[in-house]
């Protein structure tokens, strides 16, 4: 995301050569929607939210709100930002960096998170895995 901003506002290495307003408006909509989803997901977790993969005795499995049908809505919000910001800024390089760096890193983080939650919550989390999607209903 930072590269996209630097690319368009200064470096101008890979910025769109034409305005491509359709892509840019789609990126803006994607970024806004996913930023909203990320805030809602973090708010739904409340004090349980952490930037680290960790659990404590105070943690309870959230199966309400944005976590009712998705197991990782906050990560979905983050992925949308990684794609939406470069699109709305107009940076091909930002999209490429997201595709080869940020998105695989988030997917790896999801697998670590899923493993940690399954170990911590046991059968309760395995049941949730059967009744919900990682990120995208009917896809994953």
N, C-alpha and C positions, 0 to 999 in steps of 0.2 A: 504494500500500500504506500509506503514511504517513497519507494522508487518511482511509483506512478506519479506522485505529486512532484518530486524533483525532476522527473523526466519532462513533464508538461510545462512546468513553471521555470525551468532553467536549462537543464541539459539538452532537451529536445532531441534525444537520440532515437526514440522509437515512437514518438507521438503520432497519432493518426494524421495522415497527410491531407485527408478531407475531413470535414466535421463529423460525418457519420452520425447524425443526430439520433437515428433510431437506436443504434448501439448505446449511445451515451445516455439517452432517456431510459432505456432498459436497465442500464447499469445503475442509474440513479434510483429507479424504482426498486431494484434488487437490493441495493445498499440500504435504502431506507426501511424496507420491509424486514430485512435480516437484522439490522441494528435494533429495530423494535422487538423482534423475536428474542434477540440476545438479552436485552434489558428485562423483558418479561420473564424469561427463563431464570435469569439471575435473581430477580425479585421473588419468583416462586420458590427458589431454594432458600432464600433469606439468609440466616446466619450459617447455613450449611454450605453456602457457596465459597469456593476457594479456587485460586488459580493453580493450586497444586492438587495432584491426585492423592487425596488423603481421606481417611475416615476417623471417626472418634465414637465414643460411647453415646454421645448426644445425637448422632446422625440417625435419621429415620429415612426409609426409602420413600421418595416422593412419587406418588402415582396420580397426582391431581394436576389441574391446570395444564401448562404446556408439557408436562411430563406424563400426561394421561396416555397419549398414543405414541409419543416419541420418547426414546430413552436419552437422546442427546440434543435437545433443542438449542442449548447454548452454543454447541459446536456447529450446528447448522447455521446459526446466526453468524458465527465467525467465518465460516466458509463463504457465505453470501457476501460478506464484506470483502474478503480476499478477491472475489470475482467482480463485485459491483463497483468498488472504488476504481480499479484500473479501467473498467469500461466507461464509467461516467467521466473520468479524467481524460480518457482518450490515449491510453498508453499500451501499445502492443507488448512492450517489454515487461510491464507490470503484470499483464495477463500471463505471459510466459513464466515469470518468476512464481506466480501463484500456482500455475499448473505443475511445475517441476519441483517446487520447494515447499510452499505453504500448505497446499492441499494434501500432499502425501504426509507431511508432518502432523497435520490435524487428524488424518485417518489413523496414523500410528498412535497418536495420543488417545483416540477413541478406543482402540484395542486395549491399551494399557488400562484405561478407565474401566472398561467393561470387565476385564479380568479382576481388577481390584474390587469392584462392586460385587461380582459373583463370589469372590472369596469372603468378603465381609458379610454380605446379607444371605449367602447360601441359597437355599431352595426358594426363598422369597424373591430373590432377584432372578433366578432361573425361570420362575413362573412369569415374571414381568417380561423377560426376554421372549417368551412364547406369545405373549399378548400385546406386544408393541413392536415398533420399528426403530432402528438405529436413528436414521435421519429423514428418510423419504418414504412415506406410505406406499406400499405395494412395490417398492424398488429395493430398499435396503433398510 
